Structures are given as structure tokens and as C-alpha cells.
Amino acid sequence: MRNPRRTLLAAMATAGALTAVAACGGGSDSSASGSGSGKSGGTYNFWDPYPQFDASSAWGKLVGKCGTDAGVKVKRTSMDTTDLGNKALLAAQQGNAPDVMLVDNPVVSTLVEAGILNKTSDLGLDTSSIQKNILGAGVIDNASYGVPIGANTLALYYNKKILTAAHVDPASVKDWASLTAALKKVKSAGKKGITFSAINTEEGSFQFLPWFWGAGGDLTKLNSAKGVAALSLWKQWVDGGYAPKDVLQNTQTTSWQEFATGEYAFSENGTWQLGNADKAGFPYGVISIPGQNGGSAPVPTGGEFVTVPVQKDSSRYDVSKKIVTCLTNSANLLTTDTTLTYVAPTAAVQAQQVAKNPELKPWVGAVAAARGRTSDGLGTKYPTISQPMWTAVQNALSGGKSPQAALDAAQTAAGKG
Amino acid sequence: MTIARVDRRSQRSPARSGATGTGHRTSASDLRRRQRRRSRLTALAFIAPLIVYLAAFYLYPLYRNLDLSLRDYTVRSFVQGNAPFSGLDNFRTVLDDPTFGPAMRHTVIFTFASIAFQYAAGLALAVFFNRRFRLAGTLRALFLIPWLLPLIVSASTWSWMFNSESGVINYALHLVGVSPVDWLNSPDWALTSVVIANIWIGIPFNLVILYSGLQNIPAELYEAASLDGAGAWQQFRRITFPLLRPVSAITLLLGLVYTLKVFDLIWIMTKGGPGDASSTLATWSYQLGFGTLLPKFGPGAAVGNILILIALVFGLLYIRVQRRQEA
């Protein structure tokens, strides 16, 4: 070594320059954005995944009011739904989880696995009026860990103009065969068939599940003949030009934007698009997603749960409970679910919603038939199944693998956990 | 820097104190020692902020990442902080994963294809702009645009342009009679698409550094060469290219490090898809750590460390090459 000090400095500088890479390595202590449960007197921290609503929105005001009613000030922090789960884990690690947190339902089981959520029974929250299948996503080992704020799910929107022009009667779409036949007619009438989202994220799995379950598929056996049938259906549509190739990149939002161009006959999309559908500028209708051999396919439940993360200072729970009860009482559920265009989780509020807006009727039916992704004891196994599943969908639709081979590989990966 | 200057001063001081006379030798050496200690403390005070900064923002994250990769983290032990030490298990898991081979291969292809084209295009443009013609300044500024745009903007724009249904690139291909290509949706083209976008983003960096390198080549050399009858190509090959070698080396190394860790561009354009067709070590690491509902911090950190290790090897290689050039 001619000049050890220089070498050391150079090596340090190099290491320094490369450390930026470490950021990708995950999990280092990037502390969650300015939230601390602390003992800051009467301030309670509240997180939600609704950055689209600012403080002046109905939702923002409701959160503030529930705090005031409980005698405290609520500091609301909104972030993107994918950020929320990770930030919650980091905050819990640092011991400053928020007092009340609204999380996407499949995240609940992960947070329970991390041991950072309180049982609703321990808090004394009443969940008896909530529909069982909606509550299911937040139930782990027979204990529930959150109160659903509302539910949404998927159905097929259709463009009435296009179907009329192609001489397709939406009532004739009863199973996969009749749906594919309808798509064929639309295509030969010069329009485009159907859009959906097959992106390689949780959204892709969410959109694939109605078809997977509609064929009778079982998430613990991805490569069964039923699972392959569902994937083959999608592949047949993409290969036949009934669905655009860019479904592989579509989020549910971009898929909706395609439908909103007025070029597509069908769109698999959610309750939350109803507001946009009225603005689309063409008459539309909604039918439930058909099962392989008729009937409605079971659809996955979407929507958020209000949860109360574990705090060192358990005296805070009383106020947290009041805030949760306030957010989930019938009157407030009605307002919130109307704002979000969600279906309420209780029969009483659903009836009020339908009375106000008859268009919601098919959606209430769909939600009643919906399943939680993490229900049926899957819990945190679901994420390890979902990721290989969306990868299989991508591999099959892009032509990289046959549906059978793609799902075989997915099953192997899911089996490893 | 600070240390070097202090050393020089303390070396010079004996000569100066010798001139002041021999009678006060003892007190002078006392004074000298005290002075030396003081200057050393001052030096430390100057360097302290840097050390604190390096420790807080480089060493600690690096240590945390290593720690994450050597422990068996589940979401529960991540929160409670009691993950058991598991040695190299995470690395073994990662190496055995069917994604590892493709991700490694894609990283190598992505990095080397990007760098080769960025460097070639950057060099060609630098030589071109070095010829000082009217509008050269304006045009050069225009070429910097990819560098100035936020990455999310350029990546989203490329993603729209490459869209297989309504993208402008397929439209252009259609105009010249080429059938549309599924740029981002086909396993054969996804990697190529992100490489193309990355080349576009990297050209300005190469252009700027190589252009500044060209300014340092004395014009007399070219005059002498043209008097000797050397053509443009010979001038480039015998003068420009050899004299640019040190600048080229640093450009290529920095490019390599930047390109190895490119994550956002790929994530925005394809998320590593379709399937694994465009996933690199960087996107895979993120996918493991944050891409699913159930984070796998350990394997994610392990992939990150492998990436750091690769970059470190090239860094050391660069230092070696540079030392040999100086010698």
C-alpha cells in the first residue's frame, strides 16, 4: 500500500456512494412522518389512507368532530394505502404507533401478526351488527381486530351504447361462455371488449379473484384445473383481442380511464367508480361478475377497517374507543360511505343507502356475496399466495408461460411461503 | 484535506524554531508540543461534523442493512426487535430463489447495455458540440433536459409512449408500416424498453462530463496533428480518446454505480414485469421488502447487500486502475 490513508478515504468514499443502494434494502429506520403518540396532552393521532380528502372535506371534518366529541384534538395524517402498512410497522417498532388507524382490510392480518393491534373485544367495541363476511377479513383465530368502515367490491360496468350497437343484451351475460360470446360480438362490431387490471401488485390479484373463485378455485391450490380455467379465460380474451394487452400495466384507475374513453364495452371495476361513471358521458349499467357456469361469482371484499394499535399507555384506549364508536355509528357510516361510494357494513345502513340511491342495490347484493381475501383462516398466508398468483397472471398473459405452467410455478413459490 | 495541511505545517516548524536560537530550546519544544496538540484538536474539531454525518447517514444505515440481512425477521420480530440471528440463511434463501438468476442476468444486461450506449452517445455528442458552431450552446442545453426532469415525470412519459394500445411509439411504427410492438407487456421487450428509457436519461450525464474533459485537451495537439496530415478519425483515435481516458474511467464507474441501483425508472414503467421479465436486483429487493402485504425484510436486505457488494468490487477496481495510471 503506497498511501494507506488515501486508500482508506477512497474506500470510504466509494462505500459512501454505494450506500444509497442500501435504501433499497428495506427496513432501515426512515421514521414515519412526524407522528408520535407521545403524551402530548389531549392530542390523538389518527392515520388513514385517504389523502384525497383534505381537512375541509366531509371525512376530514368528521374525524375532527369525533375527536372534539371525545374531548380531545385529533391530528389526522393521510398517506397512500401501500405506504400505510409499512409506516405502521415502522412506527410500532419505534413505539409511536397512532392511536387510531384506518387500514386496508388485507393489511389487518399482517398487523395482527406483528402484534400491534388490539382485539375489539378487549376494547369493548361492539361488532355484532356488522355483516359476518365483511368483518371476516379482520378476524384472526376467532378474534376480531377492527371495525369495517365500509366495503366495496367488483362488478362489471357496461357501456349501454356499445352493447346496443353490437346487439348484445346485458341480461344474456350469465356465465363465462355468454360473456365471451358478447365480447366477440362487440369486437366484430368494431369496438373493444373489456378492460381490467392485471398489474403485478395486489390490485392484480384483487381483480383476478372473482374469476378464480368463480371457477371454484381454492387459494391453497393455485394450479388446480379450476385455477387454470380462470387464467385461461383471461388469456383467451387477451390473445383474442377482446381485452387490450396493456391490462398487464393497468391499475384499476387506468383501466377505468380506458373504459371512460367510451371505446370499451365492459370494465371490471369497483363500487368507488360510481361517481365517475355518472361523469363518463355515456349511459352505463352494472351486472355482477358471472361464475364459470352461471350465477354470481364470489368477489373479494375491499374497504378499510378502523383499528386501535397497541399503546404503552393503555389509559388512552378509552378515548380511542370513543373515536372509533363515533366514526362507526350508523349516521356517520351513512355519510362516510356515501362520500366514499362504499357499501355500509351493517344491514340497517345498507337499507338507508339503497333507499337514497337505488343504483346501489346490485352492489349491496355483491357485497353480501363477497369474501375477505384473508378470511377462512388464510390470514398472513394470503400475501404469500397473492404475490405468486399475480406473477402467474402476468407470465401467462404476456405469453411467457402457459396458464398451467405459470400456476404450477406459483404454487411452488406459494408453498415455500 | 485538513489532516494533510496540518502535517505539512508541523514538518516545517522545526526549521523555523531552529532559527530563533538555541537558548530557548526547551521552552520552544514545549510550546511546539502544545501547539501541535492544539492544532491536532482543531483538526479533529473540523473533521468531527463530517464523521458524525458519515456515521449517522452512511455507516448506521449500512450496519442496519447488514443486521437486517443476517437475522430472521418476521413482522412480529421486526416490531419487537428480537429477531434471532440466522447467519447467512437469508442469503441462501435469496440465492436459491428462482427469481435470483433472471434478476442477476437482467441487472447485468441493464447495466452494461445502458452504460455502453450512454457512453457512446455521450462521447459522440461531446465531440460534436466541441466543434463550437452557432446554436451549439442552445442545443447542448436542450440535451440536458432528461437530467433536469424529475425521474417520475420521465418514467411516466416513457411508459405512456411505450403503451401498446395508444402509445406514440407504436403510432410512429404504424406510420412507417411496422406492426405494433408490445413494448412493456411482452417478456421479450420489457427489458429493452426500460434500457432505452434509461439510456435517454443517462446521456446528458456522460455528455457533460466528457465535454468538460474535451475542454482540457490542448488545441495545439490537434493543430500539430493536422499539420502532420491526420484526418478527423485519426485525431479522435490518437488524441481525443487516449487523453480522455481518465475522464472516461470516472464517467463509466459513476455510470455503473448509478445504473446498478436504478429502481424508480423500472418500478414506474413495469414494476419488474411482466412476471419477472424486467426485474433487476434493485426492484427485486424492493419487491421483497415493500412490494407485498407481508414484508420480507431479511431477504430484501440480503439482495440489497449483494448489490452493494457488486458495486464495491467495481469501486475498488476503479481505485486500482486509477492508482496504476498515476504511477
Interface residues (C-beta under 8 A of the other chain):
Chain A: R2 R5 T7 A10 A11 M12 T14 A15 G16 A17 L18 T19 A20 V21 A22 A23 C24 G25 G26 G27 S28 D29 T82 G85 N86 L89 A92 Q93 P106 V107 T110 L111 E113 A114 G115 I116 I199 N200 T201 E202 P244 K245 D246 L248 Q249 E258 T380 Y382 P383 T384 S386 Q387 T391 Q394 N395 L397 S398 G399 G400 K401 A406 A409 A413
Chain B: I3 L54 Y58 P61 L62 R64 N65 L68 S69 Y73 T74 V75 R76 F78 V79 Q80 G81 P98 S159 N163 S164 E165 D182 L184 N185 S186 P187 V257 L260 K261 F263 T270 K271 G272 G273 P274 G275 D276 A277 A282 S285 Y286 L288 G289 F290 G291 T292 L293 L294 P295 F297 G300 A301 V303 G304 N305 L307 I308 A311 L312 G315 L316 Y318 I319 R323 A327
